[in-house]
Amino acid sequence: MNIPATWTEPVREALYTAFSVIGPDRIKLLTGGLSGAPVFWISIAGMSYLLRLDSPVEGIADPRRWHRCLHIAAEAGVSPRVLFTGASGVSITDFITPDPTGSFWRQERRHALGQVGDLLRRLHAAPAFPPLIDYLDGVRALAVPVIDAKPLAAFDQVAAVYRRLEPQLVPSHNDVNPRNLLHDGQRLWLVDWAASFQADRYIDLAAIGSFVARDAEGANLLLTAYFDRPPSEGETARFELARLINHFFYGGVMLSNSRQPTQRRNLDALHLALRIGEPLLDTPEGRAEYGLARLAALVAAVEDPGFEAICRLAT
């Protein structure tokens, strides 16, 4: 696989700066991300690296911002080592080879969530990321073109409550999901920083919690690991509000790049399908099914009688 012609010179410059070579020994195009940026595995002198090509653009995908976040995260020890970033949009990091046994998510949940909570605590203690936008404003703008009135009204109700809470801004990845958490057999890494900027701490917690800590016990395990103490009622309630915001975020992301689903399962069934390996998010129809299930979960939660109590308790 060759580098796209428009990237030949920027990549040559990056490789020479980082390794004093003008080309990799081996190269392979990787798939599976939703960003659309070309991403490659490269090998140089027997070592593996990740080469990513992001054209400079204004807005959330601008590598000139998130490259700075990447450096901060790497220095905090939560992201792989950075070998090169440049104004052209080229980045080179260490390549993380996931543990082929896949044992991380199969271990006792307390241990897995403990490591996730510890990783996010270390990220959120790092120096501030560059600011970009108000997270709630950004998520709403992303979703409005593809989301119906009922889930939009539910999100607006949640957002109005959340805006009354004291902001807790931290360096935030903003898309913490199992695909972006890689375990190499020794430790956990967080990758793909294209959506990162300064945001509320519960955005990251709720993002991964919506996948792997969906019940009360899981939420308690994750938050206890993160805070290094049991969470208060107010903290747990704020986490639940942030989880609803995450439903809306995923609804917008998935429906913006999808087609009419061929079936309609609920969110629990879809998370089970993901856990056993169904390539749900790799097809336009699967992404639509998942996005609609996220929005249905948001609406159901807001209509639930317990929603008012969560709003009162959140701190």
C-alpha positions, 0 to 999 in steps of 0.5 A: 500500500502506497501513501496517497500522492498528496501526502508523499512529501509531508510523510517523507519529511516526518519520517526523516525528522523522526527516524532519518529515513525517507520511507518505511520498511513495510506499510499497511492501511488500517481500517475500522475508524469513523474519522475517515483519516488515512491511518497506517501501520508502518515498520521501521528497523523492526519497530511498529508505529502508527502513521496518521494523515489528517488534513488541517481543517477548522473545527473539531477535527483540526489536527493542529489542536488535537496534536497538542492534546496528543502530546499532553496525553502521551506525557501523562502516560495514558496515550502511546509515545509521540514520535512526530506531529507536524502542521501538515497533519501528519502524526506518528506514534508507537503502535499498540498491538492489542493482546490477542487473547482479548482477556482484558474485558473478560476478567473480573469487572472490578479489575477492568473498570478499576484500570479504566477509572485509574487511566481517566483519573491520570488523564484528567489530572494532566495539564489543560487541553486547548479549549474548543467549544462548549461541549453541549453546544457542540453535541447539539450542533452535530446532532440537529441535522439528523435527529428527530424532535422528540430526542432533541427535546429530551436532550435539551431538557437534560442539557438545561439541568446539566448547565446549572451544575458547577463546571468541572473542566478537565483534559477530555478525550470525548470519545472513550469507547472500547475501540479506543481503549487498547490493552497490550497484555501489560497495561491499558492505552487510550488512542485516537485523540481527534475529538479531544479538548477541554470538557467536563470530567463526566463526559469521558466517564459516561462515554465508557460507562455507557458501554461497560458500566451500564448498571448501578454496580458497574457505575459504582465500580467505575466511579470508585476507581476514578475518585479513589473513594465511593462516589456520593449520591450527587456524583452518581446522579451527575454521571447518569445525566452525563450518560444521557448526553452520551446517548445523544452524542452517539445518536448524532454520530451514528445517524450522520453516517448511516442508512435505514436499519434492517432491524431494531433491537434495544440497546442492551441487545446491541451491546451484547452483540458488540461484546460477542463480536458482531461488526455492528458499527462497521456497516451503515445499517448497523450504525443506524440501528445503534444510533436509534437505540441510543436515542430511544434510551435517552427518551425513555430515561427522561420520561421515567419517573426517576429522572426528576430525582436524578436532576435534584440529586446531581452535583 
